[in-house]
Amino acid sequence: MLPIFRKFLSLTALAVVPWLSSCDKGSATPATPTAAAVAATPTAATPPSAPTTSKTAVTPDTTPKTGISRGPYLQMATTSSINVVWRHRDEPSPIIKWGLTADALEHTAALDKGIVQRRLAAEGASSAQTLPLHSAPAKTKQFEAKLTGLEPDTKYYYAVFDGTKRLTAAGEDYTFRTLPVPGTARPGWFWVAGDGGTGGTIQAAVHTAMANFTKQKNITLDGFLHVGDMAYQSGLDTEFQGRFFNMYGDTMRHTVCWPAMGNHEGKTSKGEAGVGPYYDSFVCPTKGEAGGVASGREAYYSFDFGQIHFVVLDSCQEALAKKQPSLTALGDAMIQWLKADLEKSKAQWLIAYWHHPPYTKGSHDSDIPADYESRITREQFLPLLESAGVDLILSGHSHIYERSMLIDRAHSTPTVAANFVLDDGDGDPKGDGAYTKSAGLNPNEGFVAVVTGNAGTTLKRVGTIPLMKKIILEHGSVLFNVDGDTLNGIMLNKAGEQSDVFTITKQGQVPAKNRIASPKPAPPMPVIRTVKADGAPGESKEKEDKAKSEKEVKEPATGPDQRSRHTAPAGATDLIAPGATWKYLLNGTPGDWHNPAYDDTAWLSGPAGFGYGDDDDVTRVDVKGPQAILRIRHEFTLPAGADPKKLGLLISYDDAFIAYVNGHEVTRSLNIKGNGPTATVGKPHEADDTFEYFPLDAAAAFLVPGKNIIGISGYNDDPKSSDFSLHPQLILAK
């Protein structure tokens, strides 16, 4: 029997764009609810005021051994119900009360009378017909309450009790609002975050920036959309606690989170079965309870908010087949469901989100085979959504912020912009982010794609997708508002500043747009291409990394094996771009492999960077064992009239390298002595996603007209090392 439903065994003050002041929410006349009932699912805990974790170390489990250990938090609202979830670590008598005012909580639900209990299977039975928890700390009880009989678009207060002992404070933090009736012209505000699950200080700063901004602007969130990678590295229950619930708990106690699963959650949770810490943590509609067509699974679903139809898809590695372009059984079912759901929708706005971006050149590159999920979303998801009139597509996975122009039908690989851009924004005298469409949902009038995988982990940029208008290497998140005929979006950085704004307006019948043959994309690649996620507690390494990259270190006088890092030149031209495909060979005795005449046809090919173990490699190569060496080579041509002394190497490496041009050594890292299999590596060197610049003026003596060869040998300091990186880029300074 296919388990399609997991619950049942039988089945900052800023210059703000003007529209902020006009986005107050509507309200409905309060009415008294009639009943409380049945079960829901998952979890949350109060975020620390000053997180003390650094990098991506697991946050210690500091939740109390008794009392509430996660939550309460809100899940799956509808026009007449909502789910409240919390965890407890002893033997409580769970009670939840709610009402229209903070001091009149006249409605009550109790265990087995509106509240379902779940626990580990080894520790006893869960409530009838509910699955046990996949994983949790010992003696954990998870309580899931579904409050029903509520009025649409109505604010309620609630409190959680252990018998007569109140466990939650009174006030605005413990409130919820039901959804407006589909079709209602009610403004709504939504927060979008992705790839934040580090448990670190920058993740906390991104969340705080959003909370401060919404408070200052008197904005009440109507939903928290998470585009995945909530719990690095493997989506374990402990990682969910420290890196998601401890971070966002104070928002989730009054704002429903509508999640999409990321690949890191998918390492432990499985979409077809609907089991794992991710599915323990969230309650998602499976029967069309919140609008749309019943999906039968929590892996993908839809919901309505007034005039908006939201579609949430599962793009993660576990849901899509690894052999392109096929889908798994789950993926095939999802596509069929998507067709039916889009056909039924009568909304004025269509917004879709999932984890893997259709277009990106951040920490991932949607044009290379390793990121095949992006290709599948372009080829399988986009045609259906575009035909249905999609307006906005949100994703994460790639650790960057990217925002497209108004685009349509860009399904090819590699991605090109010519004739796929309907509006590049340059006609807008007030900026580059105002786009127009006809009222309602109309096929192929274009959409805006936003990648917001910048909520907490290390950021990276490897290139420019030509469809993108804004590419910003900053930690932050996205806020957007839909008010009648206008959608307004903001990328809010971790300092609370608006780094990008864009607008989509839908009025009347807009004439068909000419497809632009030469659209104007985002600016070219900057010198700084990596921003670290976390330094010491309470501070960021962004300034430190920038200063480090700009600092000039004096070059020792002794030979090429003592070359020193210099400041990377601004405005350089790529001769071999980041992520380019190189020939590579692991180990062996290839002789004169770095000479132009060498025959490398038996070598493998793959895009940079190369390596293993640190979650930033595109082509996995296990450079392990005694005298292990990775050799890579690539042709390049020096442009006519170029100064051969302006050649330079940008490289991220772990632990050491030697570079050759046309068979001659031209530079090496400072920590390696000797050559070939007898070379020895001294002090280890961490890549840390940081590119260092090595001038190659010594290569001028060896360059020839036409094609030249650069070869790089990469070395690990320890045969048993946990990681290795080699990611080069050849540039020509002005």
C-alpha positions in Angstrom: 0.0 0.0 0.0 1.4 3.4 -0.9 1.4 5.7 2.2 0.1 8.8 0.5 -1.0 10.6 3.7 1.5 10.6 6.5 -0.9 11.0 9.4 -3.0 7.9 8.7 -1.7 4.4 8.7 -4.7 3.3 6.6 -3.8 5.9 3.9 15.7 49.3 10.1 14.4 52.9 9.1 15.0 53.3 5.4 14.1 55.2 2.2 11.0 53.0 1.5 9.2 52.8 -1.8 5.9 54.7 -1.7 3.6 51.7 -1.8 4.6 50.6 1.7 2.3 53.2 3.2 -0.7 52.0 1.4 -0.6 48.3 2.2 -2.7 48.0 5.4 -4.5 44.8 5.6 -8.3 44.4 5.4 -10.2 42.8 8.1 -13.3 40.7 8.6 -16.0 41.1 11.2 -15.1 38.8 14.1 -17.4 36.0 14.9 -17.5 33.3 17.5 -16.1 29.9 16.5 -18.4 26.9 17.0 -16.0 24.0 17.8 -12.6 22.6 18.2 -11.5 19.4 16.6 -9.0 16.9 15.4 -5.4 16.6 14.6 -2.5 18.4 12.8 1.3 18.1 13.0 4.8 19.5 13.9 7.2 22.0 15.8 9.0 25.3 17.0 11.1 26.9 19.7 11.9 30.4 20.8 14.9 31.8 18.9 17.8 32.8 21.0 18.3 36.6 21.3 22.1 36.2 20.7 22.9 32.9 19.0 26.3 31.6 19.9 26.9 29.0 17.2 29.4 29.7 14.4 29.8 28.4 10.9 27.5 25.4 10.5 28.1 23.5 13.7 25.1 21.9 15.2 23.4 24.1 17.8 23.6 22.3 21.1 20.2 21.1 22.3 19.6 23.6 25.0 15.8 23.2 25.1 14.4 22.4 28.5 14.2 18.8 29.6 10.7 19.4 30.8 8.0 21.8 29.6 7.6 23.0 26.0 10.7 22.1 24.0 9.5 23.3 20.6 6.8 25.7 19.6 4.0 26.3 19.7 3.8 27.2 16.1 1.2 27.6 13.4 0.6 25.3 10.4 -1.9 24.9 7.5 -4.5 27.7 8.0 -7.7 27.6 6.0 -10.8 29.8 5.9 -12.2 27.9 8.9 -9.4 26.1 10.7 -5.8 26.2 11.7 -3.2 23.8 13.1 -1.2 24.5 16.3 1.8 22.2 17.1 4.2 22.0 20.1 6.5 19.5 21.8 6.8 18.7 25.5 9.4 16.6 27.3 7.5 15.2 30.3 3.9 13.8 30.8 1.7 16.9 30.5 -2.1 17.2 30.3 -2.1 19.3 27.1 -4.8 21.9 26.7 -5.2 24.6 24.1 -7.6 27.6 24.5 -8.5 30.3 22.0 -10.9 33.2 21.5 -11.4 36.6 19.9 -9.6 38.5 22.6 -6.6 37.9 24.8 -8.6 37.8 28.0 -11.5 35.7 26.6 -10.2 32.3 25.5 -13.5 30.6 25.8 -12.9 27.6 23.5 -10.9 24.6 24.6 -9.4 21.4 23.1 -7.7 18.6 25.1 -5.8 15.3 24.4 -8.0 13.0 22.3 -10.6 15.8 22.2 -9.1 17.9 19.5 -5.4 17.3 20.3 -3.4 14.4 18.8 -0.3 13.0 20.5 2.7 11.6 18.6 5.8 10.0 20.1 8.7 7.7 19.2 7.4 4.2 18.4 9.7 2.7 21.0 8.2 4.9 23.7 4.6 4.0 23.4 1.6 4.4 21.1 0.7 7.6 19.4 -3.0 8.7 19.1 -5.1 6.4 17.1 -4.4 6.3 13.3 -1.4 8.6 13.6 2.2 7.8 12.6 4.8 7.8 15.3 7.6 10.5 15.2 10.4 9.5 12.9 13.0 10.9 15.3 13.0 13.2 18.4 14.8 13.5 21.8 13.9 10.9 24.3 10.5 11.3 26.1 9.3 13.9 23.6 5.6 14.2 23.1 4.4 16.1 20.0 0.9 17.6 20.3 -1.0 18.6 17.2 -4.2 20.5 17.4 -6.6 21.4 14.6 -8.9 24.2 15.6 -12.0 24.2 13.5 -15.3 26.1 13.2 -13.5 29.4 12.8 -14.6 32.4 10.7 -12.7 33.5 7.6 -10.0 36.3 7.8 -10.5 36.6 11.5 -7.9 37.2 14.2 -7.8 34.9 17.3 -5.7 34.6 20.4 -4.6 31.3 21.8 -2.7 29.8 24.7 -1.2 26.4 25.6 -1.6 24.9 29.0 -0.4 21.9 31.0 -3.6 21.2 32.9 -4.3 24.5 34.6 -0.7 25.8 34.2 -0.4 28.3 31.4 2.7 27.6 29.3 2.6 30.5 26.9 2.4 34.3 27.5 -0.5 36.5 26.8 -0.4 39.0 24.0 0.0 39.6 20.3 2.8 36.9 19.8 0.3 34.1 20.4 -2.3 35.0 17.7 -3.4 33.6 14.4 -5.6 34.7 11.5 -7.6 32.5 9.3 -7.4 32.8 5.5 -9.7 35.1 3.6 -12.3 33.5 1.3 -10.7 32.7 -2.1 -11.3 35.6 -4.6 -11.5 38.2 -1.8 -9.6 41.4 -2.7 -7.5 41.4 0.5 -3.9 42.7 0.6 -1.4 40.2 1.9 2.2 40.3 3.0 4.6 37.3 2.7 8.1 36.6 3.9 10.3 34.3 1.8 13.6 32.7 3.0 15.8 30.0 1.7 19.0 28.2 2.6 19.3 29.7 6.0 19.6 26.5 8.1 23.0 27.1 9.7 22.0 28.1 13.2 24.5 30.9 13.0 24.5 34.6 13.7 23.9 35.8 10.2 20.8 33.6 9.8 19.6 35.2 13.0 20.4 38.7 11.7 18.4 38.1 8.5 15.4 37.1 10.6 15.8 40.1 12.9 16.1 42.5 10.0 12.7 41.2 8.7 11.1 41.4 12.1 12.3 45.0 12.7 11.3 46.1 9.2 7.8 44.8 9.5 7.4 46.2 12.9 8.6 49.7 11.9 6.3 49.7 8.8 3.3 48.3 10.7 3.2 45.2 8.5 1.6 42.0 9.7 2.8 38.9 7.9 0.2 36.7 6.3 2.6 33.8 5.5 6.1 32.6 5.8 7.2 30.8 2.6 10.4 28.7 3.0 12.0 27.5 -0.2 14.1 24.7 1.5 17.4 23.8 3.1 16.2 24.6 6.6 18.4 22.2 8.4 22.0 21.7 7.2 23.5 19.2 6.6 21.1 16.3 6.6 17.7 17.5 7.8 18.0 15.6 11.1 15.6 16.3 13.9 18.4 17.9 16.0 19.3 20.1 13.0 15.7 21.2 12.6 15.6 22.2 16.3 18.8 24.2 16.4 18.8 25.6 12.9 15.2 26.2 12.1 12.9 26.3 15.1 15.3 28.0 17.4 15.9 30.6 14.7 12.3 31.3 13.6 10.2 30.3 16.5 9.0 33.7 17.5 7.7 34.4 14.0 6.1 31.0 13.5 4.1 31.3 16.7 1.9 33.9 14.9 2.6 33.3 11.2 1.9 30.1 9.3 5.0 28.6 7.6 4.2 27.0 4.2 7.3 24.9 3.4 9.0 23.4 0.3 11.5 20.7 1.0 15.2 21.2 0.1 17.8 18.6 -0.8 19.4 18.7 2.6 16.1 17.8 4.3 15.7 15.1 1.6 18.8 13.3 2.9 16.6 12.1 5.8 13.0 12.7 4.8 11.4 10.9 1.8 8.7 12.5 -0.3 7.0 9.3 -1.6 6.5 7.9 1.9 6.0 11.2 3.6 8.2 10.3 6.5 11.2 11.9 8.2 11.9 14.9 10.4 10.7 17.3 7.6 7.3 15.5 7.6 7.2 15.4 11.4 7.8 19.1 11.4 5.1 20.4 9.0 1.4 20.1 8.3 0.6 20.6 4.7 -2.7 20.3 2.8 -3.2 17.0 1.0 -7.0 17.1 0.4 -7.3 20.6 -1.0 -8.2 21.9 2.4 -6.6 25.3 1.8 -7.7 25.6 -1.8 -6.7 24.0 -5.1 -6.9 20.3 -6.0 -6.1 17.6 -3.5 -2.5 16.4 -4.0 -2.7 13.3 -1.7 0.8 14.1 -0.4 2.5 16.7 1.7 5.5 16.8 -0.7 3.6 19.1 -3.0 0.4 21.1 -2.6 -1.4 24.4 -3.2 -3.3 27.0 -1.2 -5.3 30.1 -1.8 -5.0 33.5 -0.2 -7.7 35.9 -1.4 -6.9 36.5 -5.1 -3.6 34.6 -5.0 -3.1 30.9 -5.9 0.1 29.5 -4.5 1.6 26.3 -5.9 4.4 24.5 -3.9 6.4 21.8 -5.8 9.0 19.3 -4.7 12.1 19.6 -6.9 14.5 17.9 -4.6 16.9 15.1 -5.5 14.8 12.4 -3.9 11.7 13.3 -5.8 13.2 13.6 -9.3 14.9 10.9 -11.3 18.6 11.2 -11.6 18.4 10.1 -15.3 17.4 13.2 -17.3 14.7 14.0 -18.2 12.5 11.4 -16.6 10.7 11.8 -13.3 10.1 9.3 -10.6 6.6 8.0 -9.8 6.3 10.9 -7.4 7.4 13.3 -10.0 5.1 12.0 -12.6 2.2 12.2 -10.2 3.1 15.7 -9.2 3.1 16.8 -12.9 -0.4 15.3 -13.4 -1.6 17.0 -10.2 -0.1 20.3 -11.3 -2.0 20.2 -14.6 -5.3 19.6 -12.8 -4.6 22.2 -10.2 -3.7 24.9 -12.6 -6.8 24.2 -14.8 -9.1 24.6 -11.7 -7.6 27.9 -10.4 -9.7 31.0 -10.9 -7.3 33.3 -9.1 -6.0 36.7 -10.2 -2.4 36.0 -9.3 -0.3 32.8 -9.6 2.8 32.3 -7.5 4.9 29.1 -7.5 7.9 28.1 -5.4 10.2 25.1 -4.9 13.8 24.5 -4.0 16.0 24.2 -7.1 16.1 27.4 -9.3 15.4 27.1 -13.0 18.0 29.8 -13.6 21.1 30.6 -11.5 24.9 31.1 -11.5 25.3 31.5 -7.7 26.8 28.6 -5.7 25.1 26.4 -8.3 25.0 26.7 -12.1 21.7 25.8 -13.7 23.5 25.3 -17.1 25.7 22.3 -16.1 24.8 18.6 -15.8 25.5 18.5 -12.1 22.6 20.7 -11.4 20.2 18.6 -13.5 17.2 19.4 -11.1 17.3 23.0 -12.5 17.0 21.7 -16.0 14.1 19.5 -15.1 12.3 22.5 -13.5 12.8 24.5 -16.7 11.6 21.7 -19.0 8.9 20.1 -16.9 7.5 22.8 -14.5 7.8 26.1 -16.4 5.8 25.3 -19.6 2.8 24.4 -17.5 3.1 27.4 -15.2 3.7 29.8 -18.1 0.7 28.5 -19.9 -1.4 29.1 -16.8 -0.1 32.7 -16.5 2.3 32.5 -13.6 3.5 35.8 -12.2 6.3 35.0 -9.8 8.5 32.0 -9.3 10.6 31.7 -6.1 13.4 29.3 -5.3 16.6 28.8 -3.3 19.3 26.2 -3.3 21.8 28.5 -5.0 23.3 30.7 -2.3 22.8 34.1 -3.8 20.0 36.7 -4.6 19.1 36.8 -8.3 16.0 38.5 -9.8 15.1 38.2 -13.4 13.5 40.5 -16.0 10.0 39.7 -17.2 10.7 36.4 -19.1 8.9 33.6 -20.9 9.7 30.3 -22.5 13.4 30.2 -21.7 13.7 26.4 -21.5 16.9 25.8 -23.3 20.3 24.8 -21.9 22.6 26.7 -21.8 20.3 29.6 -20.9 20.1 32.5 -23.3 18.2 35.8 -23.0 17.6 36.8 -26.7 13.9 36.7 -27.5 12.9 35.2 -24.1 12.7 38.6 -22.4 9.5 40.6 -22.7 10.6 43.5 -20.6 14.1 44.3 -19.4 13.0 47.2 -17.2 15.0 49.8 -19.0 11.9 51.6 -20.1 10.9 52.4 -16.6 12.1 56.0 -15.7 11.9 55.2 -11.9 14.1 52.1 -12.0 14.5 48.7 -13.5 11.9 46.6 -11.6 8.5 47.7 -12.8 6.7 45.3 -15.1 3.2 45.3 -16.6 0.8 42.5 -17.5 -2.9 42.1 -18.3 -5.4 41.7 -15.5 -6.0 38.1 -14.5 -4.1 35.0 -15.5 -3.1 35.0 -19.2 -0.8 32.5 -20.9 2.8 33.5 -21.6 2.7 37.1 -20.6 5.9 36.6 -18.6 7.0 36.1 -15.0 9.7 37.2 -12.7 12.1 34.5 -11.3 13.7 35.2 -7.9 16.4 33.1 -6.3 16.6 33.8 -2.6 19.0 31.2 -1.2 20.7 33.9 0.9 19.2 33.6 4.3 22.2 32.4 6.2 24.8 30.1 4.6 28.0 31.1 2.7 27.2 33.0 -0.6 28.9 32.5 -3.9 28.7 33.7 -7.5 30.2 31.8 -10.4 28.7 33.8 -13.3 25.8 35.7 -14.8 22.6 34.2 -16.1 21.6 36.6 -18.9 18.0 36.6 -17.8 18.8 38.3 -14.5 18.4 42.0 -13.9 19.7 42.1 -10.4 22.4 39.8 -8.8 23.3 40.7 -5.3 25.9 38.9 -3.1 24.3 39.8 0.3 22.7 37.9 3.0 19.0 38.7 3.3 15.4 37.5 2.4 12.4 38.6 0.4 9.3 40.3 1.4 6.4 40.8 -1.1 3.0 42.3 -0.9 0.0 41.7 -3.2 -2.6 44.5 -3.1 -5.3 44.3 -5.8 -3.6 44.8 -9.2 0.0 45.2 -7.9 2.7 43.0 -6.5 5.6 44.7 -4.8 8.8 42.8 -3.9 11.8 43.7 -1.7 15.1 42.0 -1.1 15.8 43.1 2.4 19.5 42.5 3.4 20.6 41.5 6.9 21.2 45.2 7.9 17.5 45.9 7.1 18.3 47.8 3.9 16.3 47.4 0.7 18.9 46.1 -1.8 16.3 45.5 -4.6 12.7 46.4 -5.3 10.5 45.2 -8.1 6.8 45.6 -9.1 4.4 43.8 -11.3 1.2 45.6 -12.2 -1.8 43.8 -13.8 -4.4 46.1 -15.3 -6.7 45.9 -18.3 -5.4 44.4 -21.5 -1.8 45.0 -22.1 -0.7 44.8 -25.7 1.5 41.9 -26.6 5.1 42.7 -25.9 7.8 42.3 -28.5 10.5 39.8 -27.5 13.8 41.6 -26.9 16.7 40.5 -29.1 19.4 42.2 -26.9 18.1 42.7 -23.4 20.3 44.4 -20.8 21.2 42.0 -18.0 22.8 42.5 -14.6 26.3 44.0 -14.3 29.3 41.8 -14.9 31.1 39.7 -12.3 32.5 41.6 -9.4 35.9 40.9 -7.8 34.3 39.7 -4.6 32.5 36.5 -5.4 32.1 34.8 -2.0 30.7 36.1 1.2 31.2 34.0 4.3 28.3 32.9 6.4 29.6 33.4 9.9 32.6 34.6 11.9 32.8 34.9 15.6 29.5 35.0 17.4 27.7 38.2 16.7 29.8 39.3 13.7 30.1 38.7 10.0 33.1 37.9 7.9 32.0 39.9 4.9 34.1 42.9 5.8 37.0 40.7 6.8 36.9 38.8 3.5 36.7 41.9 1.5 39.7 43.5 3.3 41.6 40.2 2.9 41.0 40.1 -0.8 42.0 43.7 -1.3 45.1 43.5 0.9 48.4 43.4 -1.1 51.0 41.1 0.3 54.6 41.9 -0.6 56.2 39.3 -3.0 59.3 37.6 -1.7 62.3 37.9 -4.1 62.8 34.2 -4.4 61.5 32.4 -7.5 58.1 31.3 -8.7 57.6 28.8 -5.9 57.4 31.7 -3.5 54.8 33.8 -5.4 52.6 35.8 -3.2 48.9 36.9 -3.5 48.2 40.4 -4.9 45.1 42.5 -5.2 42.7 41.1 -7.8 42.3 43.7 -10.6 38.9 45.3 -11.2 37.2 45.0 -14.6 39.2 42.0 -15.7 38.1 39.9 -18.7 37.5 36.1 -18.3 39.7 34.0 -20.5 38.5 30.8 -18.7 35.3 31.6 -16.8 34.4 30.2 -13.4 32.6 26.9 -13.8 34.2 26.3 -17.3 34.7 22.6 -18.4 38.3 21.4 -18.0 40.0 18.1 -18.8 41.1 16.3 -15.7 43.0 13.2 -14.6 43.3 11.8 -11.1 46.7 10.3 -10.3 48.6 8.3 -12.9 52.0 9.3 -14.5 51.1 11.4 -17.5 54.6 12.7 -18.3 54.5 16.1 -20.1 50.8 16.6 -19.4 51.1 20.4 -19.1 52.6 20.8 -22.6 50.3 21.9 -25.6 51.2 18.8 -27.7 50.1 16.3 -25.0 47.1 14.1 -26.0 44.5 14.4 -23.3 41.6 12.6 -25.2 41.6 9.9 -22.6 41.1 12.3 -19.8 37.7 13.0 -18.3 35.9 16.3 -18.7 33.9 18.3 -16.0 33.1 21.8 -14.9 35.1 23.5 -12.2 35.3 23.3 -9.2 36.7 19.9 -8.5 36.9 18.1 -5.2 34.9 16.5 -2.5 33.7 16.8 1.1 32.9 20.5 1.6 29.6 20.8 -0.3 30.9 23.4 -2.8 32.2 21.1 -5.5 30.6 20.8 -9.0 32.7 17.8 -10.2 33.3 15.3 -7.5 36.8 13.9 -7.5 38.2 12.0 -4.5 41.7 13.2 -4.2 42.7 10.8 -1.4 45.5 8.4 -0.7 49.3 8.7 -0.7 50.7 11.0 -3.4 47.2 11.7 -4.8 47.3 14.4 -7.5 44.5 16.0 -9.5 45.7 17.4 -12.8 43.5 19.7 -14.9 44.2 21.5 -18.2 42.4 24.0 -20.5 43.1 25.8 -23.7 42.9 29.6 -23.9 43.7 32.3 -26.5 45.3 35.6 -25.7 43.4 38.3 -27.5 45.2 40.2 -30.2 46.9 43.3 -28.8 46.6 42.2 -25.2 49.5 42.7 -22.8 50.7 39.2 -21.9 51.9 40.4 -18.5 48.3 41.1 -17.5 47.5 37.4 -17.3 46.3 36.3 -13.8 44.8 33.3 -11.9 41.9 33.5 -9.6 41.7 30.2 -7.6 40.0 28.7 -4.7 42.0 25.7 -3.4 42.4 23.2 -0.7 45.2 22.5 0.1 47.9 23.4 -2.5 48.5 23.8 -6.3 51.1 24.4 -9.0 50.2 26.1 -12.3 51.9 25.8 -15.6 51.5 27.6 -19.0 52.6 25.8 -22.1 54.7 23.4 -20.0 56.4 25.9 -17.7 55.6 26.6 -14.1 54.3 30.1 -13.6 53.0 30.2 -10.1 52.2 28.0 -7.1 50.7 28.2 -3.6 53.1 29.2 -0.8 52.7 25.9 1.1 54.1 23.4 -1.4 57.7 22.3 -2.2 58.9 20.1 -5.0 57.0 18.9 -8.0 54.9 16.0 -9.2 54.4 12.9 -7.0 57.4 13.9 -4.7 55.9 17.3 -3.9 55.2 17.9 -0.2 52.5 20.1 1.3 53.2 22.1 4.4 50.5 24.0 6.3 47.0 23.0 5.2 45.0 25.7 3.3 41.2 25.9 3.4 39.3 27.0 0.3 36.4 28.4 2.3 34.8 29.4 -1.1 37.3 32.2 -1.3 39.1 33.0 -4.5 42.7 34.3 -4.3 44.6 36.2 -7.0 48.0 35.1 -8.4 49.5 37.3 -11.2 50.9 35.3 -14.1 53.3 37.9 -15.6 55.9 35.1 -15.6 53.8 33.4 -18.3 54.5 36.2 -20.8 57.8 34.5 -21.9 56.0 31.3 -22.8 52.8 32.4 -24.6 52.4 31.8 -28.3 50.0 33.3 -30.8 46.7 31.4 -30.9 46.0 28.5 -28.6 47.8 28.1 -25.3 47.5 25.6 -22.5 47.2 26.2 -18.8 47.7 23.1 -16.5 47.1 23.0 -12.8 48.0 20.2 -10.4 46.1 20.1 -7.1 47.4 18.4 -3.9 45.9 17.4 -0.6 47.9 17.9 2.6 46.7 14.6 4.1 45.9 11.3 2.4 42.9 10.9 4.8 41.7 14.6 4.5 38.0 15.2 4.8 37.9 17.6 1.8 39.6 18.9 -1.3 39.0 21.8 -3.7 40.4 23.1 -6.9 38.4 25.8 -8.7 40.4 28.1 -11.1 39.6 31.0 -13.3 42.0 32.6 -15.8 41.6 36.4 -16.3 43.2 39.2 -18.2 43.6 42.5 -16.5 42.9 45.8 -18.2 
